[in-house]
Amino acid sequence: MEAFNASMPLPFAYTFAPSTSSANVTNSISSPWMDWRIWSKLPQRLLDRVICFLPPPAFFRARCVCKRWYGLLFSSSFLQLYIQVSPRHHWFLFFKHKSLKSHIYRNSNSSSGNGQSSRTNICQGYLLDPNEIAWYRVSFTLVPSGFSPAASSGGLICWISDEAGTKSLLLCNPLLGTLSQLPQTLRPRLFPSIGLVAGPSSIDVTVAGDDLISPYAVKNLSTESFHIDAGGFYSLWGTTSSLPRLCSLESGEMIYVNGKFYCMNYSPFSVLAYDIAANSWSKIQAPMRRFLRSPCLVENRDKLILVAAVEKSKLNVPKSLRLWCLQVCGTTWVEIERMPQQLYLQFADLETGRGFDCVGHGEFIVIMIRGSDKSLLFDMSRKRWHWIPPCPYYNIHAPGGDQEGELHGFAYQPRLATPVTGLLDQLALPFQPFNA
């Protein structure tokens, strides 16, 4: 590499003070580029700027170098610089999937148990860096039992209470280990869909569907929204709206794109869109809706992408996995990508009709086969498909282990600073206490 050629001149002139004690050190230096006397004179502001560009694993390793670097995580000046210049890392965060059956089983056991807390099992998440194809493990020690991950945005993970009724929501930064609580929702629900968008100076949360209209009946009827911003305006679940009639959305995360939350509607397939500013819902027709299987919505470069398998009966349309992009008009879909046929045949042999789930972030889309540890990574910018090695920290086929199924993923942007959560601390509200 040319940059490490010892014969090249130094990038700037620097005169060392003559010293007899440093003569041996000078002779032992093979390359002036690694001379500690140069690097030790760099301004701290410049060093901090370089550190801001480190990915999270490298940053936490660098904290072991000295006391000052260890304290950067608590330095307001460094964190302000970090917010301004640090690049976005398009990562993914996976959790062990909880089925509806497991929720009901746990709740019945906890109510009939001996009163001891089930907090012994600390929830763990699994980070995937798609650029390096590297896995990391993170523990959520502050999150109490009885909560499940529901959404992610701006470096924060939203957790929602499992118990039926009015819902409690928590916002957690897994890198910092911080936990902030939102006020409880106003309407009782079972397993609603959650939408979260956390910006630099505002937080919006939308809870939709699964209204408990009676102890034995659930319907998708209403939406309630939470908003708070640095300008002093806040709405504590006071903004409500009704979902479209005869909709059938499944519980899960809603996808945020350009001021709207999107989620899938089933039987038949369509897409539901919630405009946050207008507080209104609309329905978008899905492409080839009669022939879609396992449709999933993902965000990719501020665009809404629909990923689904196509199984058309006509022989001139082979089975495939395709991607459509919603156009600016908001009603038209355009096919943008199709999995290579040879790869799809291999994918179909592993999937065997069980279905798949998708999650997108930045340039990447992860496609996970249900009931297995097999998953594909698609790089939109390079048009590359390749298999992801299984997570080494979680074995779905472990004998005697907790056989609850596959991993469920969220788009996650690791952030060392999320000052927007300070807005929640300013709300003087009588929050319902929880056992952390």
Secondary structure, 3 states (H helix, E strand, C coil): CHHHCCCCCCCCCCCCCCCCCCHHHHHHCCCHHHCHHHHCCCCHHHHHHHHHCCCHHHHHHHCCCCHHHHHHHHCHHHHHHHHHHCCCCCEEEEEECCCHHHHHHHHHHHHHCCCCCCCCCCEEEEEEECCCCEEEEEEECCCCCCEEEEEEECCEEEEEECCCECCCEEEEECCCCEEEECCCCCCCECCCEEEEEECCCEEEEEEECCEEEECCEEECCEEEEEEEECCCCEEEEEEEEECCCCCCECCCECEEECCEEEEEECCCCEEEEEECCCCEEEEEECCCHHHEEEEEEEEECCEEEEEEEECCCCCCCCCEEEEEEECCCCCCEEEEEECCHHHHHHHHHHHCCCCEEEEEECCEEEEEECCCCCEEEEECCCCEEEECCCCCCCCCCCCCCCCCCCEEEEEECCCCCCHHHHHHHCCCCCCCCCCC
